[in-house]
């Protein structure tokens, strides 16, 4: 999908507006306050060697992000994470932590992969190394997939690669480079993509 510099600039401006909307609008105030609570909680309980603190973190993420872990078993997920010995991996930004958290046997005895939840859990332990995957981030990235400028720069990826964490990190890095967003950290990029995708989804449903 060829785009001239003006149209790419327009996309860039829309994405910056999405970030600004998250940071300043009354519509997103409750999301900002919820995230502040999550940040405070994970700062208070950075480790995962105590089941009670792990359970608290899992419960808060489930509630604030509407993950619906109840159908899989919140306590069972907390026990699963507690037993993984994740602290060193999270500190190092080890991508294997995503798969280890995501893959578990739920309370119904079914093997499930909670990729989005795992990305959130790891991100809130180390947002410099991890990124978040969810349906709105997916929607935003796919919106710009295949875009290229007249200087030979492009943002292209295989959609299925969004569900592979190492590829997801690379795709988001490529997104950051293509739109010249190097000044934004992982949290800001997440807010930008999430709000852009959410607002687009809201408009499509009207």
Phi and psi in degrees as a GROMACS rama.xvg file:
@    title "Ramachandran Plot"
@    xaxis  label "Phi"
@    yaxis  label "Psi"
@TYPE xy
-77.6064  133.532  UNK-2
-131.463  139.339  UNK-3
-77.3191  170.88  UNK-4
-61.561  -32.4404  UNK-5
-67.0805  -43.4379  UNK-6
-69.6894  -36.7915  UNK-7
-67.4202  -38.475  UNK-8
-61.5461  -38.1889  UNK-9
-63.7105  -41.7307  UNK-10
-62.732  -43.0575  UNK-11
-59.7298  -44.4199  UNK-12
-65.3131  -38.7754  UNK-13
-63.4936  -38.405  UNK-14
-68.6956  -40.1162  UNK-15
-65.4839  -37.8911  UNK-16
-63.1359  -36.7755  UNK-17
-63.1256  -43.4089  UNK-18
-63.6458  -43.5097  UNK-19
-63.0423  -37.798  UNK-20
-63.3235  -41.3451  UNK-21
-63.7739  -43.7765  UNK-22
-76.5382  -23.7184  UNK-23
-125.182  -19.998  UNK-24
-78.2426  150.584  UNK-25
-68.9929  -27.7013  UNK-26
-60.9333  -30.4519  UNK-27
-107.933  12.0383  UNK-28
-59.4922  -43.851  UNK-29
-66.8145  -31.3957  UNK-30
-67.4957  -40.4496  UNK-31
-63.129  -42.8776  UNK-32
-68.8233  -38.0547  UNK-33
-63.1106  -43.8532  UNK-34
-64.4101  -38.3584  UNK-35
-60.4567  -38.1091  UNK-36
-66.0828  -41.0738  UNK-37
-63.6471  -45.6516  UNK-38
-58.754  -44.2686  UNK-39
-62.7277  -42.3772  UNK-40
-64.2018  -47.0475  UNK-41
-69.6462  -27.6406  UNK-42
-70.842  -36.9782  UNK-43
-72.114  -35.8908  UNK-44
-123.169  73.2778  UNK-45
-74.4793  -19.4596  UNK-46
-99.8625  169.142  UNK-47
-127.055  27.9905  UNK-48
-97.861  3.24736  UNK-49
-121.419  118.76  UNK-50
-61.1746  -39.4627  UNK-51
-61.7742  -44.3611  UNK-52
-69.8342  -35.2494  UNK-53
-63.9271  -44.3635  UNK-54
-60.5813  -41.2786  UNK-55
-62.3465  -44.169  UNK-56
-65.0882  -41.5485  UNK-57
-63.822  -43.7256  UNK-58
-61.9667  -43.8743  UNK-59
-66.838  -43.8192  UNK-60
-61.2963  -42.9073  UNK-61
-60.7734  -41.7481  UNK-62
-71.7603  -50.2056  UNK-63
-72.8577  -31.8327  UNK-64
-101.019  5.6818  UNK-65
50.733  48.7082  UNK-66
-78.8257  -25.8085  UNK-67
64.1009  43.625  UNK-68
-66.4789  -15.3599  UNK-69
-55.8905  -33.0272  UNK-70
-70.065  -18.1776  UNK-71
-105.193  -21.8354  UNK-72
108.355  98.7958  UNK-73
-63.4192  -46.1589  UNK-74
-64.4818  -39.0374  UNK-75
-64.625  -39.0874  UNK-76
-64.219  -41.7794  UNK-77
-61.6569  -42.9646  UNK-78
-63.9755  -39.4014  UNK-79
-58.6922  -50.1938  UNK-80
-64.7282  -42.6203  UNK-81
-58.5574  -33.4443  UNK-82
-84.8829  -2.02462  UNK-83
-85.6084  -18.8569  UNK-84
60.9395  55.1113  UNK-85
-86.7878  -14.7533  UNK-86
-55.5205  -45.5071  UNK-87
-66.0301  -41.8254  UNK-88
-61.951  -42.495  UNK-89
-65.8787  -40.5055  UNK-90
-62.4708  -36.0878  UNK-91
-87.038  -7.70286  UNK-92
71.3328  29.5658  UNK-93
-65.3388  122.611  UNK-94
-66.5266  -21.2613  UNK-95
-63.7835  -21.7042  UNK-96
-61.7872  -32.8339  UNK-97
-61.5181  -51.8133  UNK-98
-64.5681  -37.9496  UNK-99
-65.6548  -39.5014  UNK-100
-73.5802  -43.5967  UNK-101
-65.6912  -38.3663  UNK-102
-92.2305  111.895  UNK-103
-155.289  164.619  UNK-104
-93.862  118.98  UNK-105
-77.5575  -176.643  UNK-106
-67.9451  -13.7795  UNK-107
-96.3785  6.45375  UNK-108
79.1315  14.426  UNK-109
-98.9224  134.853  UNK-110
-77.2503  121.915  UNK-111
-128.292  162.835  UNK-112
-125.642  106.173  UNK-113
-101.262  70.7101  UNK-114
-60.9731  -46.4813  UNK-115
-64.2541  -45.8141  UNK-116
-59.7942  -44.9496  UNK-117
-59.7326  -40.2494  UNK-118
-64.8341  -38.4689  UNK-119
-67.7587  -43.4597  UNK-120
-62.9249  -44.7912  UNK-121
-69.9866  -40.8205  UNK-122
-56.7943  -43.8243  UNK-123
-74.1572  -10.325  UNK-124
-90.1219  -27.8132  UNK-125
-158.078  83.8296  UNK-126
-78.3012  -4.28091  UNK-127
-80.9055  -24.8188  UNK-128
-108.57  -26.7634  UNK-129
-109.209  156.88  UNK-130
-126.428  163.419  UNK-131
-102.491  139.488  UNK-132
-113.071  131.761  UNK-133
-155.529  -178.856  UNK-134
-65.8702  -30.2743  UNK-135
-78.7297  -36.1074  UNK-136
-62.4157  -43.9026  UNK-137
-57.0505  -48.2386  UNK-138
-60.9034  -43.7399  UNK-139
-65.9427  -46.7381  UNK-140
-61.4311  -41.1646  UNK-141
-66.8127  -29.9424  UNK-142
-59.539  -34.9113  UNK-143
-103.912  0.687781  UNK-144
-61.8176  129.976  UNK-145
92.2794  -0.382517  UNK-146
-74.1464  136.529  UNK-147
-142.002  154.833  UNK-148
-106.96  178.463  UNK-149
-82.8695  7.58393  UNK-150
-103.622  4.00961  UNK-151
91.4656  2.12697  UNK-152
-83.8636  144.95  UNK-153
-147.007  158.288  UNK-154
-124.787  100.943  UNK-155
-138.141  141.217  UNK-156
-156.826  163.2  UNK-157
-86.1522  123.61  UNK-158
-55.5209  -40.7067  UNK-159
-61.989  -20.5996  UNK-160
-69.5112  -15.6889  UNK-161
-64.0064  -24.6211  UNK-162
-90.1302  3.02152  UNK-163
-109.883  118.006  UNK-164
-61.5798  -43.4931  UNK-165
-60.4447  -39.867  UNK-166
-68.9519  -37.0783  UNK-167
-58.8976  -45.5323  UNK-168
-59.2794  -43.663  UNK-169
-65.2352  -41.0661  UNK-170
-62.0454  -43.6829  UNK-171
-67.6277  -36.8308  UNK-172
-63.2753  -41.8636  UNK-173
-64.3842  -39.6186  UNK-174
-59.3123  -46.7128  UNK-175
-60.1491  -42.5534  UNK-176
-69.8843  -45.392  UNK-177
-60.7958  -42.4861  UNK-178
-91.694  7.07408  UNK-179
57.9567  49.3874  UNK-180
-107.685  33.2462  UNK-181
-64.7171  -19.8415  UNK-182
-77.803  -10.7164  UNK-183
-97.8662  135.756  UNK-184
-83.5132  178.776  UNK-185
-60.3086  -37.2083  UNK-186
-66.4271  -42.7498  UNK-187
-67.4631  -39.7181  UNK-188
-62.6183  -40.5512  UNK-189
-61.7878  -46.8702  UNK-190
-58.9675  -44.0168  UNK-191
-59.8244  -52.0792  UNK-192
-67.4262  -40.3137  UNK-193
-65.676  -47.4721  UNK-194
-67.8639  -42.5316  UNK-195
-58.3757  -46.9889  UNK-196
-67.4448  -39.8867  UNK-197
-65.5996  -45.3961  UNK-198
-66.5819  -37.7679  UNK-199
-64.9643  -41.7587  UNK-200
-63.3949  -40.9033  UNK-201
-61.8885  -41.5039  UNK-202
-66.658  -38.0536  UNK-203
-69.0531  -24.8632  UNK-204
-83.8095  -13.5659  UNK-205
